[in-house]
Amino acid sequence: MPIFSSTPITFSGTGDQTLVTAVSGKLIQVFQIFFTAAGATNLQFKDGAGGTALTGAMSFTTNQQFSLLFDTTPHFFASPGNAFVLNSSTGVQVSGVLWFTQK
């Protein structure tokens, strides 16, 4: 069983927001995530800042929640040396938590 780390999600800026910081040569695996968008925005998960889109742009309304429950298979991967990023189209507060491994 892998050792999981958790990190809070909290930002209110536009553009790429780093959720898990890149570590040289380390692969990020996201196993569980939960957040609320306080206002209308489009959100997109990415493999690295300015990197490859992992999802299409997902439209959120005010106070809409997003969650992917724990699974033994990761929901998302960020390539070795890349950050796990969430891009926001507007400057609304996004708050939550995610659980991940880096190996």
C-alpha positions, 0 to 999 in steps of 0.5 A: 500500500502506498504512502499518501500525502495530502495537500490543501487546495486554495486559490483565487487566481486565473490561469494555471494553479499548481496543486502538487509541486513538481519534483525532478524525476518523480511521478505524481499520482492523484488518488482522491480529490475534493473541492468547491468553486465559489463562483462560475468558472471553467476548470481543467486539470493539466500535466505541468504548468502550460502542459498537456490537458488531462481533461477538457474544460469543465464548467462550474457554477457558484458553489459547485463541488467536485469529487473523485473518491479514493480508488486503488488506481490513480484518477490522474498522473503528472509526468515525472518532473511535472506539477499537477495543475488546475487551470481556472478561467476566472478568479474565483475561490477554489478550496478543497483537498487532494491525496496523492503519491510521488514516486 
